[in-house]
Structures are given as structure tokens and as C-alpha cells.
Amino acid sequence: MRWQRVGRVRWSVGSGGVTVVVDGPLDPSDSPLVCAALHAAMSGSGVAFLACRGEGLGDPDLATVDLLARLRLAAHRVGCVMRVEDPSRRLQELLMLAGLDELFAPCGSSVETRRQAEEREEAFGVEEGVQPDDRPA
């Protein structure tokens, strides 16, 4: 397996997908470079998925969330799906705070997906309407 690297992020493009590993704390300036290089590597390669291993994300911060969001966008642009394998509880909480937890719900995790606001039902017993003899307030 041949690995490529930008900063503390390394990846390998295999026959079916891409594996990304983060080897420690991230420099926020590396995210655009990593994503541009990965997008170029994935374009035209026919990969079906991008898997980011969570073990290197030991103490994630907002730079980690930024990288994951950019990686997901790069994967989406070339038509493949992305998953985060074995995310830490802290990473799951950061993704939830950023509103990205549903995009990165890992396979087999205890993270539950929530319903979208458009799908919520009105509370039981609440009726909208106006009585004909009601006077405006």
C-alpha cells in the first residue's frame, strides 16, 4: 500500500476506496491542501468510498471537524461516500455541536439520527383556525 502525505494527514488510494489517517494534531492550514490533493487523487479513479480512521483523532478540535467536512465535500464531488471509523466520543460531540453529526454517523455506532424539522409533527391537541365570532386582539 503506497501512502501519500500532507502534514499529519496520510492517505492511500486502493482499488475500492481511500483510507485516510490523521497522525496527531492538525494544523488548520493543511486542510485545504489535503483536500485538494485527495480530490485530485480520487478524480477518475472510480473509488466508491473514503474511510477516515478515528484512531489518529485522539484529541480532536475544530480543525479536525473542518478537515472532516472538507473531506466529505471532496468525496461527494467525485461521487463516493465517506465514513469515519471508530470516532472518539469527543469527536462525536464536536460533530454534534457543529451540526454535522448526521453527515458523519459512523457505521454501527450508537449515534442516533434525528428527524429533520420539516418532518416534525404538531403537538397533539393543537388546532389552528379562527372562530367566526372571535374578535381581533
Kinemage of the C-alpha trace (Angstrom):
@kinemage 1
@onewidth
@group {chain A} dominant
@subgroup {mainchain}
@vectorlist {calphas} color= white
{ca met a 1} P 0.000 0.000 0.000
{ca arg a 2} L 1.511 3.329 -1.070
{ca trp a 3} L 0.836 6.240 1.284
{ca gln a 4} L 0.844 9.934 0.398
{ca arg a 5} L 1.123 12.665 2.997
{ca val a 6} L 0.396 16.338 3.603
{ca gly a 7} L 1.300 17.498 7.101
{ca arg a 8} L -0.015 14.984 9.624
{ca val a 9} L -2.582 13.509 7.250
{ca arg a 10} L -1.750 10.482 5.139
{ca trp a 11} L -3.875 8.514 2.715
{ca ser a 12} L -3.773 5.555 0.425
{ca val a 13} L -5.918 5.018 -2.655
{ca gly a 14} L -6.847 1.357 -3.062
{ca ser a 15} L -8.907 -0.499 -5.622
{ca gly a 16} L -12.243 0.199 -3.933
{ca gly a 17} L -11.632 3.249 -1.829
{ca val a 18} L -9.419 5.682 0.003
{ca thr a 19} L -8.162 5.275 3.558
{ca val a 20} L -7.254 8.460 5.435
{ca val a 21} L -5.318 8.506 8.711
{ca val a 22} L -4.549 11.561 10.836
{ca asp a 23} L -1.304 11.153 12.774
{ca gly a 24} L -1.758 13.730 15.501
{ca pro a 25} L -2.944 17.296 15.984
{ca leu a 26} L -3.809 19.139 12.800
{ca asp a 27} L -2.538 22.439 11.501
{ca pro a 28} L -5.661 24.235 10.182
{ca ser a 29} L -3.725 25.454 7.152
{ca asp a 30} L -3.210 21.838 6.000
{ca ser a 31} L -6.926 21.123 5.408
{ca pro a 32} L -7.245 22.860 2.013
{ca leu a 33} L -4.007 21.248 0.786
{ca val a 34} L -5.048 17.778 1.938
{ca cys a 35} L -8.476 18.057 0.345
{ca ala a 36} L -7.122 19.395 -2.949
{ca ala a 37} L -4.590 16.556 -3.139
{ca leu a 38} L -7.205 13.935 -2.216
{ca his a 39} L -9.703 15.316 -4.706
{ca ala a 40} L -7.066 15.067 -7.437
{ca ala a 41} L -6.171 11.506 -6.372
{ca met a 42} L -9.825 10.389 -6.311
{ca ser a 43} L -10.934 12.060 -9.544
{ca gly a 44} L -11.288 9.473 -12.261
{ca ser a 45} L -10.063 6.641 -10.023
{ca gly a 46} L -13.508 5.061 -9.606
{ca val a 47} L -13.264 4.802 -5.819
{ca ala a 48} L -16.551 4.123 -4.053
{ca phe a 49} L -15.750 5.289 -0.518
{ca leu a 50} L -13.428 7.350 1.636
{ca ala a 51} L -12.787 5.960 5.120
{ca cys a 52} L -11.190 8.161 7.753
{ca arg a 53} L -9.745 6.163 10.652
{ca gly a 54} L -10.603 7.635 14.005
{ca glu a 55} L -7.643 6.291 15.985
{ca gly a 56} L -5.405 9.177 14.915
{ca leu a 57} L -8.004 11.700 16.001
{ca gly a 58} L -7.272 11.173 19.697
{ca asp a 59} L -7.843 14.761 20.839
{ca pro a 60} L -9.959 16.302 18.079
{ca asp a 61} L -10.672 20.012 17.838
{ca leu a 62} L -12.408 22.319 15.371
{ca ala a 63} L -9.542 21.889 12.898
{ca thr a 64} L -10.446 18.185 12.855
{ca val a 65} L -14.111 18.977 12.227
{ca asp a 66} L -13.076 21.366 9.441
{ca leu a 67} L -10.920 18.684 7.823
{ca leu a 68} L -13.706 16.095 8.003
{ca ala a 69} L -16.239 18.494 6.482
{ca arg a 70} L -13.842 19.325 3.648
{ca leu a 71} L -13.064 15.643 3.072
{ca arg a 72} L -16.750 14.832 2.873
{ca leu a 73} L -17.256 17.577 0.309
{ca ala a 74} L -14.296 16.335 -1.758
{ca ala a 75} L -15.655 12.777 -1.623
{ca his a 76} L -19.119 13.949 -2.610
{ca arg a 77} L -17.722 15.862 -5.579
{ca val a 78} L -16.223 12.688 -7.057
{ca gly a 79} L -19.300 10.603 -6.305
{ca cys a 80} L -18.155 8.494 -3.380
{ca val a 81} L -19.361 8.205 0.192
{ca met a 82} L -17.366 8.959 3.316
{ca arg a 83} L -17.393 7.352 6.726
{ca val a 84} L -15.465 7.892 9.941
{ca glu a 85} L -14.316 4.625 11.502
{ca asp a 86} L -14.143 4.353 15.306
{ca pro a 87} L -14.663 8.032 16.194
{ca ser a 88} L -13.990 9.023 19.778
{ca arg a 89} L -16.823 10.278 21.962
{ca arg a 90} L -15.258 13.762 21.882
{ca leu a 91} L -15.265 13.796 18.078
{ca gln a 92} L -18.908 12.706 18.021
{ca glu a 93} L -19.759 15.548 20.418
{ca leu a 94} L -17.843 18.112 18.329
{ca leu a 95} L -19.636 16.963 15.182
{ca met a 96} L -22.943 17.285 17.011
{ca leu a 97} L -22.095 20.813 18.169
{ca ala a 98} L -21.187 21.761 14.602
{ca gly a 99} L -24.445 20.265 13.302
{ca leu a 100} L -22.584 17.664 11.239
{ca asp a 101} L -23.300 14.559 13.298
{ca glu a 102} L -25.880 13.187 10.849
{ca leu a 103} L -23.430 13.522 7.968
{ca phe a 104} L -20.806 11.510 9.824
{ca ala a 105} L -22.865 8.927 11.695
{ca pro a 106} L -20.400 6.024 11.794
{ca cys a 107} L -21.382 2.515 10.839
{ca gly a 108} L -22.557 0.540 13.850
{ca ser a 109} L -22.335 3.474 16.247
{ca ser a 110} L -24.692 4.438 18.995
{ca val a 111} L -25.279 7.826 17.380
{ca glu a 112} L -28.939 8.130 16.538
{ca thr a 113} L -30.103 10.146 13.592
{ca arg a 114} L -32.654 12.803 14.359
{ca arg a 115} L -35.649 13.791 12.307
{ca gln a 116} L -35.423 16.950 10.278
{ca ala a 117} L -37.513 19.955 11.312
{ca glu a 118} L -39.706 19.581 8.223
{ca glu a 119} L -40.771 16.126 9.383
{ca arg a 120} L -41.876 17.072 12.884
{ca glu a 121} L -45.496 16.602 13.748
{ca glu a 122} L -47.533 19.226 15.529
{ca ala a 123} L -48.197 18.662 19.195
{ca phe a 124} L -51.304 16.603 19.941
{ca gly a 125} L -54.425 18.678 20.507
{ca val a 126} L -53.153 21.851 18.871
{ca glu a 127} L -55.506 23.170 16.244
{ca glu a 128} L -55.014 26.177 14.056
{ca gly a 129} L -58.001 28.129 12.980
{ca val a 130} L -60.190 31.090 13.773
{ca gln a 131} L -63.665 31.023 15.242
{ca pro a 132} L -66.069 33.147 13.219
{ca asp a 133} L -67.210 35.149 16.271
{ca asp a 134} L -63.664 35.828 17.615
{ca arg a 135} L -62.697 39.487 17.643
{ca pro a 136} L -59.121 40.521 16.818
{ca ala a 137} L -56.968 41.284 19.842
